[in-house]
């Protein structure tokens, strides 16, 4: 039997930013090069939050990325201690399942994958997810405002959690919880957050930077500062490239 490390792998599942190939639902209102720039800021800010968590011990930070060959560009966005794990070339469910499986196969006691679209995700929520995964055997989820989930954590893989899920729809979180219950896996929720993937959610991010709390289940938790994203978005606003209402 594999002797597992007590560390929890915490990874960002991401696509290395390139104009015209990432955050395309934000164009318009943003130009393709701004979409790529914003995506890079998302990764940098979220990676820094994970790095702060790793500094306390017990967390191994990763980027689970695509495409292969983009490593130098991605590495430039990440703290030095991040490890790179390539994604498989398949649908999102397979990418997610295989990414988690690869991290567990690397010898970690548990694995958490976070979408790359939540730059202000608080370290408090990540810490709760890590603690829940270390203490309990089950599925750790942070429900997202759009009906998906911001992160998922497992200590062992169940293929059924990822099969026939209508990804990028408001049913993802609900169906995942139902699937987990059907196969006898308890679900442990940590506070929810939100993803930025369209003009409406970009407005939420702008409002958060202007001091308005995000409309999600973690209203009492302050979002991460996300300095790279904040500066980039405010520059866009200064150029009058405002998100549509």
C-alpha positions as CSV (number, residue, x, y, z in Angstrom):
1,X,0.0,0.0,0.0
2,X,1.2,3.5,-0.8
3,X,2.6,5.3,2.2
4,X,0.8,8.6,1.9
5,X,2.3,11.9,2.9
6,X,0.4,13.9,5.5
7,X,0.3,16.8,3.1
8,X,-2.8,17.9,1.2
9,X,-2.2,18.8,-2.4
10,X,-3.9,22.1,-3.3
11,X,-4.0,22.8,-7.0
12,X,-5.3,25.4,-9.4
13,X,-6.9,23.7,-12.5
14,X,-6.0,26.2,-15.2
15,X,-5.3,27.1,-18.8
16,X,-2.1,29.1,-19.4
17,X,-3.5,32.5,-20.5
18,X,-3.3,33.4,-24.2
19,X,-5.3,36.0,-26.1
20,X,-8.3,34.5,-27.8
21,X,-8.1,31.2,-25.9
22,X,-9.1,32.0,-22.4
23,X,-12.0,33.9,-20.6
24,X,-13.6,34.2,-24.0
25,X,-17.0,34.8,-22.4
26,X,-15.7,38.1,-21.1
27,X,-15.1,39.4,-24.7
28,X,-17.0,41.6,-24.9
29,X,-16.9,43.7,-22.8
30,X,-13.2,43.1,-22.6
31,X,-10.8,42.8,-25.5
32,X,-9.2,39.3,-26.0
33,X,-5.8,40.6,-24.8
34,X,-7.4,42.0,-21.7
35,X,-9.1,38.7,-21.1
36,X,-5.8,36.9,-21.2
37,X,-4.2,39.6,-18.9
38,X,-7.1,39.3,-16.4
39,X,-6.8,35.5,-16.4
40,X,-3.1,35.8,-15.7
41,X,-3.9,38.0,-12.7
42,X,-6.5,35.5,-11.5
43,X,-3.8,32.8,-11.4
44,X,-1.2,35.0,-9.8
45,X,-3.5,36.1,-7.0
46,X,-5.0,32.7,-6.3
47,X,-1.5,31.1,-6.4
48,X,-0.3,33.6,-3.8
49,X,-3.2,32.8,-1.5
50,X,-2.4,29.1,-1.8
51,X,1.3,29.9,-1.2
52,X,0.4,31.7,2.1
53,X,-1.5,28.6,3.1
54,X,1.5,26.3,2.2
55,X,3.8,28.5,4.3
56,X,1.9,27.2,7.4
57,X,2.9,23.6,6.5
58,X,0.9,20.6,5.4
59,X,0.0,21.9,2.0
60,X,1.7,21.2,-1.3
61,X,0.8,23.8,-4.0
62,X,0.2,22.8,-7.7
63,X,-0.9,24.1,-11.0
64,X,-2.8,21.5,-12.9
65,X,-2.5,23.0,-16.4
66,X,-3.0,22.9,-20.1
67,X,-1.6,23.1,-22.7
68,X,1.6,21.2,-22.5
69,X,4.4,23.3,-23.9
70,X,3.2,26.5,-22.0
71,X,5.2,25.8,-18.9
72,X,7.6,28.8,-19.1
73,X,4.7,31.3,-19.4
74,X,2.8,29.6,-16.6
75,X,5.8,29.3,-14.3
76,X,6.2,33.1,-14.6
77,X,2.8,33.5,-12.9
78,X,3.5,31.2,-9.9
79,X,5.5,31.3,-6.7
80,X,8.7,29.2,-6.9
81,X,7.4,26.3,-4.7
82,X,4.5,25.5,-7.1
83,X,4.7,22.1,-8.9
84,X,3.3,21.7,-12.4
85,X,1.0,18.8,-13.2
86,X,-0.2,18.6,-16.8
87,X,-3.9,17.9,-17.6
88,X,-5.0,15.1,-19.8
89,X,-6.6,16.1,-23.2
90,X,-10.3,15.3,-22.7
91,X,-13.5,16.7,-21.5
92,X,-13.6,18.8,-18.3
93,X,-14.9,16.0,-16.0
94,X,-12.1,13.7,-17.1
95,X,-9.6,16.5,-16.6
96,X,-10.8,17.1,-13.1
97,X,-11.0,13.5,-12.1
98,X,-7.6,12.7,-13.6
99,X,-6.0,15.8,-12.0
100,X,-7.2,14.8,-8.6
101,X,-6.1,11.2,-9.2
102,X,-2.6,12.3,-10.3
103,X,-2.2,14.4,-7.1
104,X,-3.2,11.4,-4.9
105,X,-1.0,9.1,-6.9
106,X,1.9,11.5,-6.1
107,X,1.5,10.3,-2.5
108,X,-0.5,13.1,-0.8
109,X,-3.1,12.3,1.8
110,X,-5.8,14.3,0.0
111,X,-6.2,16.6,-3.1
112,X,-8.1,19.8,-3.7
113,X,-8.6,21.4,-7.0
114,X,-9.7,25.0,-7.3
115,X,-11.0,26.7,-10.4
116,X,-8.8,29.5,-11.7
117,X,-11.7,32.0,-11.9
118,X,-11.9,33.0,-8.2
119,X,-9.0,35.4,-7.4
120,X,-10.5,36.7,-4.2
121,X,-11.2,33.3,-2.8
122,X,-10.4,33.7,0.9
123,X,-7.5,31.8,2.5
124,X,-10.0,31.0,5.4
125,X,-12.2,28.9,3.0
126,X,-9.1,27.1,1.7
127,X,-7.9,26.3,5.2
128,X,-11.4,25.0,6.1
129,X,-11.3,22.7,3.0
130,X,-7.8,21.4,3.9
131,X,-8.8,20.8,7.5
132,X,-12.0,19.0,6.5
133,X,-10.2,16.8,4.0
134,X,-7.5,15.9,6.6
135,X,-10.0,15.0,9.3
136,X,-12.8,13.4,7.4
137,X,-13.3,10.9,4.6
138,X,-15.7,12.2,2.0
139,X,-16.2,14.9,-0.6
140,X,-15.3,18.5,0.3
141,X,-17.1,21.1,-1.8
142,X,-17.3,24.9,-1.8
143,X,-20.6,25.7,-3.6
144,X,-20.3,28.5,-6.2
145,X,-22.8,31.3,-6.8
146,X,-23.5,30.1,-10.3
147,X,-24.6,26.6,-9.2
148,X,-21.2,24.9,-9.7
149,X,-18.5,24.5,-7.1
150,X,-15.4,26.6,-6.6
151,X,-13.3,23.7,-5.2
152,X,-13.6,20.0,-4.7
153,X,-11.4,17.9,-2.4
154,X,-11.1,14.1,-2.1
155,X,-8.9,11.6,-0.3
156,X,-9.9,8.8,-2.8
157,X,-11.3,8.9,-6.3
158,X,-14.9,7.9,-7.2
159,X,-15.3,8.0,-10.9
160,X,-19.1,8.4,-10.6
161,X,-18.7,11.9,-9.1
162,X,-17.5,13.1,-12.5
163,X,-19.5,11.0,-15.0
164,X,-22.4,12.5,-17.0
165,X,-22.3,15.8,-15.1
166,X,-23.5,18.8,-17.3
167,X,-20.5,21.0,-16.7
168,X,-20.8,24.8,-16.9
169,X,-24.5,24.6,-15.9
170,X,-26.3,25.6,-12.6
171,X,-26.8,21.9,-11.9
172,X,-23.2,20.9,-11.2
173,X,-23.1,21.3,-7.4
174,X,-26.6,19.8,-6.8
175,X,-26.0,16.8,-9.0
176,X,-22.5,16.2,-7.5
177,X,-24.0,16.1,-4.0
178,X,-26.8,13.7,-5.2
179,X,-24.2,11.5,-6.8
180,X,-22.0,11.5,-3.7
181,X,-25.0,10.5,-1.5
182,X,-26.0,7.7,-3.9
183,X,-22.5,6.1,-3.7
184,X,-22.3,6.5,0.0
185,X,-19.8,9.4,0.2
186,X,-20.5,12.1,2.8
187,X,-20.3,15.7,1.6
188,X,-18.6,18.3,3.7
189,X,-19.4,21.9,2.6
190,X,-17.1,24.8,3.3
191,X,-18.4,28.4,2.7
192,X,-19.2,29.2,-0.9
193,X,-17.7,31.8,-3.2
194,X,-18.1,32.9,-6.8
195,X,-16.4,32.5,-10.2
196,X,-15.8,35.2,-12.7
197,X,-16.8,33.9,-16.1
198,X,-19.1,36.5,-17.7
199,X,-20.0,40.2,-17.6
200,X,-22.4,39.8,-14.7
201,X,-19.8,38.0,-12.4
202,X,-17.1,40.5,-13.6
203,X,-19.4,43.3,-12.2
204,X,-19.5,41.4,-8.9
205,X,-15.7,41.4,-8.8
206,X,-15.6,45.1,-9.5
207,X,-18.2,45.8,-6.8
208,X,-16.2,43.7,-4.3
209,X,-13.1,45.8,-5.1
210,X,-15.3,48.9,-4.5
211,X,-16.2,47.6,-1.0
212,X,-19.4,45.8,-1.6
213,X,-19.6,42.3,-0.2
214,X,-19.9,39.5,-2.6
215,X,-23.5,38.0,-2.8
216,X,-22.5,34.4,-1.7
217,X,-22.8,32.2,1.3
218,X,-19.6,33.6,2.9
219,X,-20.7,37.2,3.3
220,X,-19.1,37.3,6.8
221,X,-15.7,36.4,5.3
222,X,-13.6,39.0,3.6
223,X,-12.3,38.2,0.2
224,X,-8.6,38.0,-0.5
225,X,-7.0,41.3,-1.5
226,X,-6.1,40.0,-5.0
227,X,-3.7,43.0,-5.8
228,X,-2.8,41.9,-9.3
229,X,-6.5,41.5,-10.4
230,X,-7.5,44.7,-8.7
231,X,-4.8,46.8,-10.4
232,X,-5.5,45.2,-13.8
233,X,-9.3,45.6,-13.6
234,X,-9.1,49.2,-12.4
235,X,-6.8,50.0,-15.3
236,X,-9.4,48.5,-17.6
237,X,-12.1,50.7,-16.0
238,X,-9.9,53.8,-16.3
239,X,-9.7,53.1,-20.0
240,X,-13.6,53.0,-20.0
241,X,-13.7,49.3,-20.7
242,X,-16.3,48.7,-18.1
243,X,-18.2,45.4,-17.7
244,X,-21.7,45.6,-19.1
245,X,-24.6,45.7,-16.7
